[in-house]
Amino acid sequence: MVAIGLATAFICAAMALAWSDEKSQPWYTWAGMNCGEPGAYLRCPQPDVANDASCKDSCERCTHCVATVVSYAAPGQPKCLFRGCDTKCAYYDRDVGGGMVEPLPDAFPSQHLTLHSRVLTPHFCRQFAYDHHGVAGSVTTHKPYLTWTGMDCNEANAQTLQCAEPAEATPERCQIACDDCSHCVAAVMVQSVGGKAKCEFRGCDTSCGCYSTGSGQCAQDLPPTDALASEGHVLFSKMLDPHFCRDFAFTHGGVAGHVVSKAIPKTSFWAVELQGPSEHSLLKRSQHVRWSTA
């Protein structure tokens, strides 16, 4: 009986030590850096106040979270971005020794961001891999963007999104920056003559995104409604779920997919009464289809 009790105590102590070791694993911080994978997404609790400490704490409490990025892209509105086991944004304890640690190969310079990468035990992402065809470190479940070479997309007077632009634009980095940015439905990589490439971003007040199901925008491999030929441009249209722009529509007269004259408060949205035959239902407008009001 005593032996059983000692064995139980030993097992509990070992488990507690393992948990303590996991919690005490160091983080590596890189100011002005981002890391990710196009289409990767991890939903973790957003702290009341986003900062380095609170974002790391939320990540540690979130299943499959391997890193967090603190974004200051929107002035006065910092937020936590989370990276999961479908990215290569963390270190493994076998790879870090006592010497100098270099930035991860998938990390890249980006304005207004701070990357915090965890140091993981060897099997941290094993369960994730079991659930994703044996793969961790990349997105395999869906195609996150459609690419339209030689095309731009925009709407006159569309809002300029406050996204964290990478220091050096590549297709993948433009897409990751769009994923990190609220209401971003597309990214455009612009290569000017004699200059370096840059990323631009399109929001829910444009018809520049695509839908992953049904016969909506980009069905039959057609480009988005607002797309147009433009030399030196490459359009990356995000594959959206049907309600991606719903929050945006709530504050813009029930409209997504084109520019409305003025945003309205959420509280007054439901009080808006449709006037005349030229108005269309919220259900139709939520599909990013440009409806004629003539």
C-alpha positions as CSV (number, residue, x, y, z in Angstrom):
1,M,0.0,0.0,0.0
2,V,2.8,2.3,0.9
3,A,4.6,1.4,-2.4
4,I,1.5,2.3,-4.4
5,G,1.2,5.6,-2.6
6,L,4.8,6.4,-3.3
7,A,4.4,5.5,-7.0
8,T,1.4,7.7,-7.3
9,A,3.2,10.6,-5.7
10,F,6.1,10.1,-8.0
11,I,3.9,10.1,-11.1
12,C,2.1,13.2,-9.9
13,A,5.4,15.0,-9.2
14,A,6.7,14.0,-12.7
15,M,3.6,15.3,-14.4
16,A,3.8,18.6,-12.4
17,L,7.5,18.9,-13.4
18,A,6.7,18.3,-17.0
19,W,3.9,20.9,-16.9
20,S,6.3,23.4,-15.2
21,D,9.0,22.8,-17.8
22,E,6.5,23.4,-20.6
23,K,5.3,26.7,-19.0
24,S,8.9,27.8,-18.3
25,Q,10.1,27.3,-21.8
26,P,11.6,30.5,-23.0
27,W,10.2,32.8,-25.7
28,Y,12.2,34.5,-28.4
29,T,11.1,37.9,-29.3
30,W,11.8,39.7,-32.6
31,A,10.7,43.3,-32.9
32,G,9.6,44.4,-36.4
33,M,9.1,40.8,-37.6
34,N,6.2,38.7,-38.7
35,C,5.8,35.0,-39.4
36,G,3.0,32.8,-40.8
37,E,1.5,30.8,-43.6
38,P,-1.2,32.0,-46.1
39,G,-4.5,30.8,-44.9
40,A,-3.3,29.7,-41.5
41,Y,-5.8,30.6,-38.8
42,L,-5.9,30.0,-35.0
43,R,-8.7,31.4,-32.8
44,C,-7.4,32.1,-29.3
45,P,-9.0,34.4,-26.6
46,Q,-8.1,38.0,-27.3
47,P,-7.1,39.7,-24.0
48,D,-8.8,42.9,-22.8
49,V,-5.5,44.8,-23.4
50,A,-3.2,43.5,-26.0
51,N,0.5,43.7,-25.2
52,D,3.6,41.4,-25.1
53,A,2.7,39.7,-21.8
54,S,-1.0,39.3,-22.4
55,C,-0.6,37.9,-25.9
56,K,1.9,35.4,-24.8
57,D,-0.3,34.4,-21.9
58,S,-3.2,33.8,-24.3
59,C,-1.1,31.8,-26.6
60,E,0.1,29.5,-23.8
61,R,-3.5,28.8,-22.8
62,C,-4.6,28.1,-26.4
63,T,-4.4,24.6,-28.0
64,H,-1.8,24.3,-30.8
65,C,-0.6,27.9,-30.4
66,V,3.1,28.1,-31.2
67,A,3.7,31.9,-31.5
68,T,2.0,35.2,-31.1
69,V,2.4,38.5,-33.0
70,V,1.5,41.7,-31.3
71,S,0.2,44.1,-34.0
72,Y,0.3,47.9,-33.7
73,A,-0.8,48.5,-37.3
74,A,-4.0,50.2,-36.2
75,P,-3.0,53.3,-34.1
76,G,-4.3,52.9,-30.5
77,Q,-5.8,49.5,-31.2
78,P,-3.1,46.8,-30.6
79,K,-4.2,43.2,-31.0
80,C,-2.8,39.7,-30.6
81,L,-2.4,37.5,-33.7
82,F,-1.8,33.8,-33.1
83,R,0.1,31.2,-35.0
84,G,-0.7,27.5,-34.8
85,C,0.8,24.2,-35.7
86,D,0.1,24.9,-39.4
87,T,3.0,27.4,-39.4
88,K,6.7,27.2,-38.8
89,C,6.8,30.1,-36.4
90,A,8.3,28.3,-33.3
91,Y,11.5,26.8,-32.2
92,Y,12.0,23.3,-30.9
93,D,14.1,22.8,-27.7
94,R,16.4,20.4,-29.6
95,D,17.3,23.2,-32.0
96,V,18.2,25.9,-29.5
97,G,21.4,25.6,-27.5
98,G,23.4,28.0,-25.4
99,G,24.5,30.0,-28.4
100,M,23.0,32.9,-30.3
101,V,19.5,32.1,-31.7
102,E,18.8,33.3,-35.3
103,P,15.3,34.4,-36.5
104,L,13.3,31.6,-37.9
105,P,13.6,31.0,-41.7
106,D,9.9,31.8,-42.2
107,A,10.1,35.1,-40.2
108,F,10.3,38.3,-42.2
109,P,10.6,42.0,-41.4
110,S,7.2,43.8,-41.2
111,Q,6.2,47.2,-39.8
112,H,4.3,47.6,-36.5
113,L,4.6,44.0,-35.4
114,T,6.5,42.1,-32.7
115,L,6.9,38.3,-33.1
116,H,7.1,36.1,-30.0
117,S,8.1,32.5,-30.8
118,R,7.7,29.7,-28.3
119,V,10.3,27.0,-27.7
120,L,8.4,23.7,-28.0
121,T,8.9,20.1,-26.9
122,P,9.4,17.7,-29.8
123,H,5.9,16.3,-29.9
124,F,4.0,19.5,-29.3
125,C,2.2,19.4,-32.7
126,R,1.8,15.6,-32.9
127,Q,-2.0,15.6,-32.2
128,F,-2.4,18.4,-34.8
129,A,-0.5,16.3,-37.4
130,Y,-2.7,13.3,-36.6
131,D,-5.8,15.4,-37.4
132,H,-4.3,16.9,-40.6
133,H,-3.1,14.0,-42.7
134,G,0.1,13.7,-40.8
135,V,1.2,17.2,-41.6
136,A,2.3,20.1,-39.4
137,G,4.0,23.3,-40.4
138,S,1.9,24.2,-43.4
139,V,-1.7,24.6,-44.6
140,T,-3.0,21.6,-46.4
141,T,-6.8,21.7,-45.9
142,H,-7.7,24.4,-48.4
143,K,-6.5,26.8,-51.0
144,P,-6.5,30.2,-49.2
145,Y,-6.2,32.6,-52.2
146,L,-6.8,32.7,-56.0
147,T,-4.2,34.4,-58.1
148,W,-4.9,36.7,-61.0
149,T,-1.7,37.8,-62.7
150,G,-1.8,41.2,-64.5
151,M,-4.9,42.3,-62.6
152,D,-5.8,44.9,-60.0
153,C,-9.1,45.3,-58.1
154,N,-10.6,48.2,-56.3
155,E,-13.6,50.4,-55.8
156,A,-13.6,54.2,-56.1
157,N,-13.3,55.8,-52.6
158,A,-12.8,52.5,-50.8
159,Q,-11.3,52.8,-47.4
160,T,-7.6,52.3,-47.0
161,L,-7.0,49.3,-44.7
162,Q,-4.6,49.7,-41.8
163,C,-2.6,46.5,-42.5
164,A,1.0,45.8,-41.5
165,E,2.9,45.9,-44.7
166,P,6.0,43.6,-45.0
167,A,9.3,45.4,-45.7
168,E,9.9,43.2,-48.8
169,A,6.8,42.1,-50.7
170,T,6.3,38.6,-51.9
171,P,3.1,36.8,-52.8
172,E,3.1,34.8,-49.5
173,R,3.9,37.9,-47.4
174,C,1.2,40.0,-48.9
175,Q,-1.3,37.2,-48.3
176,I,-0.2,36.7,-44.7
177,A,-0.5,40.5,-44.0
178,C,-4.0,40.4,-45.5
179,D,-4.9,37.4,-43.2
180,D,-3.8,39.5,-40.2
181,C,-5.8,42.5,-41.2
182,S,-9.5,43.0,-40.3
183,H,-11.9,43.0,-43.2
184,C,-9.2,42.3,-45.8
185,V,-10.6,40.4,-48.7
186,A,-7.7,40.6,-51.1
187,A,-4.1,41.7,-51.5
188,V,-2.4,43.2,-54.5
189,M,1.3,43.0,-55.2
190,V,2.4,46.0,-57.2
191,Q,5.7,46.0,-59.1
192,S,6.5,49.5,-60.2
193,V,9.1,50.1,-63.0
194,G,12.5,50.4,-61.5
195,G,11.2,50.2,-57.9
196,K,10.6,47.3,-55.5
197,A,7.4,45.5,-55.1
198,K,4.8,46.5,-52.4
199,C,1.6,45.1,-51.0
200,E,-1.8,46.8,-51.2
201,F,-4.9,45.6,-49.5
202,R,-8.6,45.6,-50.4
203,G,-11.5,45.5,-47.9
204,C,-15.1,44.6,-47.5
205,D,-16.2,47.7,-49.3
206,T,-14.9,46.2,-52.6
207,S,-15.9,43.1,-54.6
208,C,-12.3,41.7,-54.7
209,G,-12.7,38.5,-52.7
210,C,-13.9,35.1,-53.8
211,Y,-16.3,32.6,-52.2
212,S,-15.3,29.1,-51.5
213,T,-18.8,27.5,-52.0
214,G,-21.7,27.9,-54.3
215,S,-22.1,30.0,-57.5
216,G,-21.0,33.3,-56.0
217,Q,-18.1,35.5,-57.0
218,C,-15.2,33.7,-58.8
219,A,-17.4,30.7,-59.8
220,Q,-16.3,29.2,-63.1
221,D,-12.8,30.6,-62.5
222,L,-13.9,34.1,-63.3
223,P,-12.1,37.0,-61.6
224,P,-13.9,39.2,-59.1
225,T,-16.4,41.9,-60.0
226,D,-14.1,44.8,-59.4
227,A,-11.0,43.3,-61.1
228,L,-9.5,45.0,-64.1
229,A,-6.4,44.4,-66.2
230,S,-3.4,46.3,-64.9
231,E,0.3,45.8,-65.8
232,G,2.7,45.1,-63.0
233,H,-0.1,44.0,-60.6
234,V,-0.9,40.6,-59.2
235,L,-4.2,40.2,-57.4
236,F,-4.6,37.6,-54.6
237,S,-8.3,37.1,-53.9
238,K,-9.0,35.5,-50.5
239,M,-11.4,32.6,-50.4
240,L,-14.1,33.8,-48.0
241,D,-16.8,32.1,-46.0
242,P,-20.3,33.5,-46.7
243,H,-20.4,35.7,-43.6
244,F,-16.8,37.1,-43.7
245,C,-18.0,40.7,-44.1
246,R,-21.1,40.5,-41.9
247,D,-19.6,42.7,-39.1
248,F,-18.6,45.2,-41.7
249,A,-22.1,45.3,-43.2
250,F,-23.7,45.9,-39.8
251,T,-21.9,49.3,-39.6
252,H,-22.3,50.2,-43.3
253,G,-26.0,50.2,-44.0
254,G,-26.2,46.5,-44.4
255,V,-23.9,46.7,-47.4
256,A,-20.7,44.9,-48.2
257,G,-19.0,44.6,-51.6
258,H,-19.1,48.3,-52.5
259,V,-18.7,51.8,-51.0
260,V,-21.5,53.4,-49.1
261,S,-21.5,57.1,-48.4
262,K,-21.3,56.9,-44.6
263,A,-20.9,54.3,-41.9
264,I,-23.9,54.0,-39.5
265,P,-23.8,52.8,-35.9
266,K,-24.6,49.1,-35.2
267,T,-27.5,50.2,-33.0
268,S,-29.3,51.9,-35.9
269,F,-28.8,49.2,-38.5
270,W,-31.9,47.2,-37.7
271,A,-34.0,50.4,-37.8
272,V,-33.1,51.1,-41.4
273,E,-36.2,50.6,-43.6
274,L,-35.7,49.5,-47.2
275,Q,-37.2,52.1,-49.5
276,G,-38.5,51.4,-53.0
277,P,-37.8,48.7,-55.5
278,S,-34.2,49.7,-56.0
279,E,-33.3,48.4,-52.5
280,H,-32.1,44.8,-52.0
281,S,-32.2,42.5,-49.1
282,L,-29.3,42.1,-46.6
283,L,-29.1,38.4,-47.7
284,K,-28.3,39.4,-51.3
285,R,-26.0,42.2,-50.4
286,S,-23.9,39.9,-48.1
287,Q,-22.7,38.1,-51.2
288,H,-20.4,40.9,-52.4
289,V,-22.5,41.2,-55.6
290,R,-22.7,44.7,-57.1
291,W,-26.4,45.4,-57.5
292,S,-27.7,48.1,-59.9
293,T,-29.8,50.9,-58.3
294,A,-30.9,52.3,-61.7
